Amino acid sequence: MNWRIIPVALLLLLPFLTNGAGDAPLDRATLHGLKAVNIVIDQLDPALEELGVTADALETHLLARLAAAQIPVDRTAAEFIGFRITSVRGNRGPFALSLTIGLYQPVLLSRDHEVRTATQTWEVESILMADPKQVPAASFETADQLADRFAAAYKLANPE
């Protein structure tokens, strides 16, 4: 058996094992009344950065897509779009990538209003495999698609 396939299989099963935010009508409803968003890019795997997939480049893509959709970005907003890429690769061969975009909003516990945190209220993700030379193009194209899905959900929740 090829043991290198196990991490890839686990990565591909991850979405089915988690129960978090999604893009269902209730999740989209949490976008209603949102005035602006901030952007946070999670720390990237150094192997991805070596290939040219950097936080700055991803942020540039997200900003362009949000601007095209006329969604305001405010660097001081408490609500933020979190963007994450999880990658797995054996010694050789393609990368398995999971790209996730989610909206995080401040919440406080109903039992203790002193406890404040941020939680994800909306999320979509995409999983792909790409050869190392294709990782940058595939990552940026998928980031654009995920940003467009956020924009569509935002527009549905906030019709003009």
MODA-V297046 format. One record per helix or strand of 3 or more residues. SS is the DSSP state (hx for helix, st for strand). FROM is the first residue (numbers start at 1). TO is the last residue. Records with the same first field share a line. If there is no record, write none. Layout:
SS: FROM-TO + FROM-TO
//
This chain:
hx: 5-17 + 25-29 + 46-50 + 55-68 + 132-157
st: 37-41 + 80-88 + 95-108 + 116-130
//
